[in-house]
């Protein structure tokens, strides 16, 4: 599986995201207490690191794994000081694939003991890991950085239900061209189409450094019948011209559909997290 928020390549989430594109940023951005600092120039949210863990659960153990998550994993993470975790399942793509997204204050937090060790101690963490590994066919972690400057923020305060997650490979030396393309061409279309949200993130560690991940938020599969924002705004001919404009910049695109899972997600109240 090759990275995405973190989303997908070779049947795996590529750096996402998770989320996030920020697989979790779409949700965490809704609460003022969880918003990153504002930039002085534009008043836009500052980039944020997100830790992504993508797991493939053994099909025969899926139900037992879900109970383990609800009864043991979530309470342990909360006890270990994790303020938030967002879970996304692959809806169209590889089955039994789940991405967990956790906001990171900085990379230095990785120098600290893991939340599991903080909650259970070294011996308890080893026992926990042994139990957890029974359920998992494979696991991979990523760190991504959200790109608010390339994103159209969610218009709803409720967590998104579905998202089209695209992993984009950018040609070497063309990242600046891609960023300009998104700002000048893509975002105006997303806004005119009144999209629920269009979120962009970039892989930092764990995957391809020339990879970007986008999330197009939707409420239902019926929304996908309306077609991409570019076609709805520009028509088929205009959308084709826009795609041609990006030729040579974006060398490869893969798409899946992911579903937000509120039962495996949590967010600790800010007053509780501060204790």
C-alpha positions as CSV (number, residue, x, y, z in Angstrom):
1,X,0.0,0.0,0.0
2,X,1.4,3.4,-1.0
3,X,0.1,6.5,0.6
4,X,-3.8,10.3,2.7
5,X,-6.5,12.3,5.4
6,X,-3.2,9.6,3.9
7,X,-4.9,8.0,0.3
8,X,-4.6,5.7,-2.3
9,X,-2.3,3.8,-4.5
10,X,-2.1,0.1,-5.3
11,X,-5.3,-0.5,-3.4
12,X,-4.4,1.6,-0.3
13,X,-5.2,5.0,1.1
14,X,-2.6,7.5,-0.1
15,X,-1.3,9.7,2.7
16,X,-4.6,10.7,3.8
17,X,-6.7,12.5,4.2
18,X,-7.6,11.1,5.9
19,X,-8.3,12.5,5.8
20,X,-6.6,14.7,4.7
21,X,-6.6,15.3,2.3
22,X,-7.2,15.8,5.6
23,X,-9.3,12.9,6.5
24,X,-9.7,14.5,9.9
25,X,-9.3,18.2,9.1
26,X,-12.7,18.4,7.5
27,X,-14.2,17.6,10.9
28,X,-11.6,19.2,13.3
29,X,-11.9,22.5,11.5
30,X,-15.4,22.9,12.6
31,X,-14.7,23.6,16.3
32,X,-13.1,26.9,17.2
33,X,-11.0,25.3,20.0
34,X,-9.5,22.9,17.5
35,X,-8.7,25.4,14.8
36,X,-5.1,26.0,14.0
37,X,-3.6,29.5,14.2
38,X,-4.7,32.1,11.6
39,X,-2.2,33.5,9.1
40,X,-1.6,37.2,9.3
41,X,-1.8,37.7,5.6
42,X,-5.2,36.3,4.7
43,X,-6.8,35.2,7.9
44,X,-6.9,31.7,6.6
45,X,-6.2,28.7,8.8
46,X,-2.6,27.7,9.0
47,X,-1.3,24.4,7.8
48,X,-1.7,21.5,10.2
49,X,0.1,18.2,10.6
50,X,-2.1,15.1,10.7
51,X,-1.1,11.6,11.6
52,X,-2.7,8.9,9.5
53,X,-2.9,5.3,10.3
54,X,-4.4,3.0,7.6
55,X,-5.3,-0.5,8.6
56,X,-6.7,-3.5,6.8
57,X,-8.8,-5.6,9.1
58,X,-9.0,-9.4,8.7
59,X,-12.5,-9.9,7.3
60,X,-13.3,-12.8,9.6
61,X,-12.5,-10.6,12.6
62,X,-14.2,-7.4,11.5
63,X,-17.0,-7.4,14.1
64,X,-14.8,-8.4,17.0
65,X,-12.3,-5.7,15.9
66,X,-15.1,-3.0,16.0
67,X,-16.0,-4.0,19.5
68,X,-12.4,-3.9,20.5
69,X,-12.2,-0.3,19.1
70,X,-15.2,0.9,20.9
71,X,-14.6,-0.8,24.3
72,X,-10.9,-0.7,24.6
73,X,-9.0,1.3,22.0
74,X,-11.0,4.6,22.2
75,X,-11.0,4.7,26.0
76,X,-7.3,3.9,26.1
77,X,-6.5,6.7,23.5
78,X,-8.5,9.2,25.5
79,X,-6.8,8.2,28.7
80,X,-3.5,8.6,26.9
81,X,-4.3,12.2,26.0
82,X,-5.5,11.9,22.4
83,X,-8.1,14.7,22.0
84,X,-9.5,13.6,18.7
85,X,-9.6,10.8,16.2
86,X,-11.5,10.6,13.0
87,X,-12.3,7.4,11.2
88,X,-13.0,6.9,7.5
89,X,-13.9,3.6,5.8
90,X,-13.4,2.8,2.1
91,X,-16.9,2.7,0.6
92,X,-15.8,2.2,-3.0
93,X,-12.4,0.6,-3.2
94,X,-10.6,-2.0,-1.1
95,X,-12.9,-3.6,1.5
96,X,-12.1,-3.7,5.2
97,X,-9.8,-0.7,4.9
98,X,-10.1,2.1,7.5
99,X,-8.0,5.3,7.9
100,X,-7.7,6.9,11.3
101,X,-6.7,10.6,11.4
102,X,-5.3,12.4,14.4
103,X,-4.3,16.1,14.5
104,X,-0.7,16.7,15.6
105,X,0.5,19.9,17.3
106,X,4.0,19.4,15.8
107,X,6.4,16.6,14.8
108,X,8.1,16.7,18.2
109,X,5.1,14.9,19.7
110,X,6.6,11.7,18.1
111,X,9.5,12.0,20.5
112,X,7.1,11.3,23.4
113,X,5.9,7.9,24.6
114,X,2.8,6.8,22.6
115,X,-0.6,7.4,24.0
116,X,-1.0,3.7,24.6
117,X,2.2,3.6,26.8
118,X,1.0,6.8,28.6
119,X,-2.3,5.1,29.4
120,X,-1.2,1.5,30.1
121,X,2.5,1.6,30.9
122,X,5.1,-0.4,29.0
123,X,3.9,-3.8,30.0
124,X,0.2,-3.0,29.5
125,X,1.1,-1.5,26.1
126,X,2.8,-4.8,25.0
127,X,-0.3,-6.8,26.0
128,X,-2.5,-4.3,24.2
129,X,-0.4,-4.5,21.0
130,X,-0.5,-8.3,21.1
131,X,-4.3,-8.2,21.2
132,X,-4.6,-5.5,18.5
133,X,-2.3,-7.4,16.1
134,X,-4.8,-10.3,16.0
135,X,-7.2,-8.3,14.0
136,X,-4.9,-6.5,11.6
137,X,-3.8,-7.9,8.2
138,X,-1.6,-4.8,7.5
139,X,-1.0,-1.3,8.8
140,X,0.8,1.8,7.5
141,X,1.3,5.3,8.9
142,X,1.8,8.6,7.2
143,X,2.2,12.3,8.2
144,X,0.5,14.8,6.0
145,X,0.2,18.6,6.0
146,X,-3.1,20.3,5.3
147,X,-3.1,23.0,2.7
148,X,-5.8,25.6,3.6
149,X,-4.5,27.9,0.9
150,X,-5.5,25.3,-1.7
151,X,-8.8,24.4,-0.1
152,X,-12.4,25.4,-0.1
153,X,-13.5,25.0,3.6
154,X,-16.6,23.0,4.5
155,X,-19.8,24.9,4.5
156,X,-21.5,22.7,7.1
157,X,-20.7,22.4,10.8
158,X,-21.7,18.8,10.7
159,X,-19.1,16.0,9.9
160,X,-19.2,15.0,6.2
161,X,-20.9,11.8,5.4
162,X,-18.9,10.8,2.2
163,X,-16.0,12.1,0.2
164,X,-14.4,11.4,-3.1
165,X,-10.7,11.0,-2.3
166,X,-8.3,11.6,-5.1
167,X,-4.5,11.0,-5.0
168,X,-2.6,13.1,-7.5
169,X,0.9,12.5,-8.6
170,X,2.6,15.7,-9.6
171,X,5.4,15.8,-12.2
172,X,8.8,16.5,-10.8
173,X,9.5,20.3,-10.7
174,X,5.8,21.1,-11.3
175,X,4.5,21.5,-7.7
176,X,4.3,25.3,-8.0
177,X,2.4,25.0,-11.3
178,X,-0.1,22.6,-9.6
179,X,-0.6,25.0,-6.7
180,X,-1.2,27.9,-9.2
181,X,-3.7,25.7,-11.1
182,X,-5.7,24.9,-8.0
183,X,-5.8,28.5,-6.8
184,X,-6.7,30.0,-10.2
185,X,-8.8,27.3,-11.8
186,X,-10.0,24.7,-9.4
187,X,-11.1,26.7,-6.4
188,X,-13.3,29.2,-8.3
189,X,-15.2,26.3,-9.8
190,X,-15.6,24.6,-6.4
191,X,-17.0,27.8,-5.0
192,X,-19.3,28.5,-7.9
193,X,-20.6,25.0,-7.7
194,X,-21.3,25.6,-4.0
195,X,-19.5,22.4,-3.1
196,X,-19.7,21.2,0.5
197,X,-16.0,21.4,0.7
198,X,-12.8,20.8,-1.3
199,X,-9.8,19.9,0.9
200,X,-6.2,19.5,-0.2
201,X,-3.3,18.0,1.7
202,X,0.3,17.1,0.9
203,X,2.3,14.1,1.9
204,X,5.2,14.9,4.3
205,X,6.4,11.5,5.4
206,X,5.4,7.9,4.6
207,X,4.8,8.3,0.9
208,X,5.6,10.1,-2.3
209,X,6.8,13.7,-1.7
210,X,5.2,14.8,-5.0
211,X,1.8,13.5,-4.0
212,X,-1.2,15.6,-3.1
213,X,-4.5,14.3,-1.8
214,X,-7.9,16.0,-2.4
215,X,-11.3,15.4,-0.7
216,X,-14.5,16.5,-2.4
217,X,-17.2,16.3,0.3
218,X,-20.7,15.0,-0.5
219,X,-23.7,14.0,1.5
220,X,-24.8,11.0,-0.5
221,X,-24.0,8.8,-3.5
222,X,-26.9,10.6,-5.2
223,X,-24.8,13.7,-5.2
224,X,-22.3,12.0,-7.3
225,X,-24.9,11.5,-10.0
226,X,-24.7,15.2,-10.6
227,X,-21.2,14.9,-11.9
228,X,-17.9,16.7,-11.0
229,X,-18.0,20.4,-10.2
230,X,-16.1,21.2,-13.3
231,X,-18.7,19.6,-15.6
232,X,-21.6,21.2,-13.6
233,X,-20.0,24.7,-13.9
234,X,-18.2,24.6,-17.3
235,X,-20.0,21.9,-19.1
236,X,-18.4,18.8,-20.7
237,X,-16.3,20.9,-23.3
238,X,-15.1,23.4,-20.7
239,X,-14.2,20.6,-18.3
240,X,-12.2,18.9,-21.0
241,X,-10.3,22.1,-21.6
242,X,-9.6,22.4,-17.9
243,X,-8.3,18.8,-17.8
244,X,-6.1,19.5,-20.7
245,X,-4.7,22.5,-19.0
246,X,-3.5,20.3,-16.2
247,X,-1.8,17.8,-18.5
248,X,1.8,17.6,-17.8
249,X,1.3,18.8,-14.3
250,X,-0.7,15.9,-12.9
251,X,0.7,12.7,-14.2
252,X,-1.6,10.2,-12.5
253,X,-4.9,10.3,-10.6
254,X,-6.6,7.6,-8.5
255,X,-10.0,8.0,-6.9
256,X,-12.0,6.1,-4.2
257,X,-15.1,7.0,-2.2
258,X,-14.7,7.0,1.6
259,X,-17.4,7.2,4.3
260,X,-17.0,8.9,7.7
261,X,-17.6,6.5,10.6
262,X,-18.8,8.4,13.7
263,X,-18.9,5.3,15.9
264,X,-15.1,4.8,15.6
265,X,-14.4,8.6,15.9
266,X,-14.2,10.7,19.0
267,X,-13.5,14.2,20.2
268,X,-12.8,15.1,23.8
269,X,-14.3,18.3,25.0
270,X,-11.6,21.0,25.3
271,X,-12.1,21.4,29.0
272,X,-11.6,17.7,29.5
273,X,-8.6,17.5,27.3
274,X,-6.9,20.2,29.2
275,X,-7.0,18.3,32.4
